[in-house]
Amino acid sequence: MIKQFRFYILGQASSIPRYILEQIILGLCSWVPSVLGIGLRALAYRSIMKLDGTPAIESGVRIAHANGVRLGKNVYLDQGVYLHALPNGITIGDKTFIMHHTMLHVFNFRGLPQAGITIGKNCFLGEYNVIRGQGGVHIGNDVYTGPMVQMVAVNHVYQDPNRSIREQGITAQGIVIEDDVWIGANVTIVDGVTIGRGSIIGAGSVVTHDIPSYSIAVGTPAKRVKDRRELSGNHRQDAGVFFGALEEIRR
Ligand SMILES: CC(C)(COP(=O)(O)OP(=O)(O)OC[C@H]1O[C@@H](n2cnc3c(N)ncnc32)[C@H](O)[C@@H]1OP(=O)(O)O)[C@@H](O)C(=O)NCCC(=O)NCCS
């Protein structure tokens, strides 16, 4: 029983005193609504996380291993975001927005040295994204993802059919998303993949191999159908191109 209790606590925080401190701060502040709550959390979370500036953290953001989380300047975490930083951490760069119910879970219960999640500056992760960081997930600057994107930096070993998959361990090589990449809705990116700078992944694709820089890649498995450097216009632009206040804020 004591063993299970200890396993649970160390899954939530780096030590029992840290667990108590983090639970007190999160319990007092995480539910407070409105801008009042955002202001309160920007001050109080400084005692449990590394904050480079003043983040806007909505109510109902769940955080475990808070001392492994670093937030850059003007980071926005929407309601229902879940950060689990065990133990190598989660770093989110300046002016990056993480939209509601997105989960960043390092998921390193096996002590992998390469585990962790880093996200660069000026990124936007859409709603209900899931990132599993056992092999390390490293996202550059200016990366945009649509809703329901999944990056899973882990595979189970299954070569021995006489043993359960559960008993055979995992492999975890990591995922790299270079700068200025746009990943469409419902894309899945599996372990070991690098998506090159400036690429676009079409909605619903499953990315199983590296994607060279400036590709437009679509389908399952995702294949390069165009090179962004060789485009001459796009039929959708005829209907209008729009910009918003977010681009202004990020200047
Ligand atoms: C990939 C995308 C950007 C289109 O790029 P594009 O350069 O304009 O490409 P086209 O529309 O000319 O399509 C090129 C080919 O790929 C196919 N294609 C385009 N998107 C595809 C997708 N997501 N999956 C499979 N095939 C796709 C097209 O049917 C076309 O095939 P064809 O030549 O046989 O007709 C767009 O289709 C897309 O998937 N956008 C993502 C939308 C989204 O998720 N938005 C969320 C907001 S962040």
The ligand as an ORCA input file, in Angstrom:
! r2SCAN-3c Opt
* xyz 0 1
  C      -2.941     20.425    -47.551
  C      -3.847     21.639    -47.799
  C      -3.261     22.844    -47.093
  C      -3.999     21.909    -49.286
  O      -2.811     22.326    -49.862
  P      -2.819     22.788    -51.395
  O      -1.394     23.101    -51.760
  O      -3.804     23.873    -51.613
  O      -3.223     21.461    -52.120
  P      -4.448     21.149    -53.086
  O      -5.734     21.520    -52.455
  O      -4.103     21.714    -54.434
  O      -4.332     19.562    -53.129
  C      -3.267     18.855    -53.743
  C      -3.678     17.381    -53.795
  O      -3.648     16.837    -52.464
  C      -4.962     16.375    -52.103
  N      -5.165     16.767    -50.701
  C      -5.221     18.009    -50.206
  N      -5.384     17.964    -48.875
  C      -5.415     16.664    -48.529
  C      -5.555     15.973    -47.302
  N      -5.673     16.656    -46.172
  N      -5.524     14.627    -47.313
  C      -5.401     13.930    -48.486
  N      -5.255     14.534    -49.686
  C      -5.279     15.873    -49.705
  C      -5.915     17.106    -53.036
  O      -7.126     16.388    -53.192
  C      -5.094     17.173    -54.297
  O      -5.090     15.905    -54.926
  P      -5.357     15.795    -56.520
  O      -4.174     16.528    -57.140
  O      -5.354     14.329    -56.762
  O      -6.661     16.478    -56.751
  C      -5.290     21.394    -47.308
  O      -5.955     20.448    -48.111
  C      -5.390     20.943    -45.863
  O      -5.344     19.746    -45.530
  N      -5.518     21.935    -44.976
  C      -5.586     21.727    -43.557
  C      -6.862     22.383    -43.029
  C      -6.914     22.363    -41.545
  O      -6.669     21.360    -40.914
  N      -7.191     23.505    -40.959
  C      -7.189     23.620    -39.518
  C      -6.822     25.019    -39.144
  S      -5.239     25.092    -38.355
*
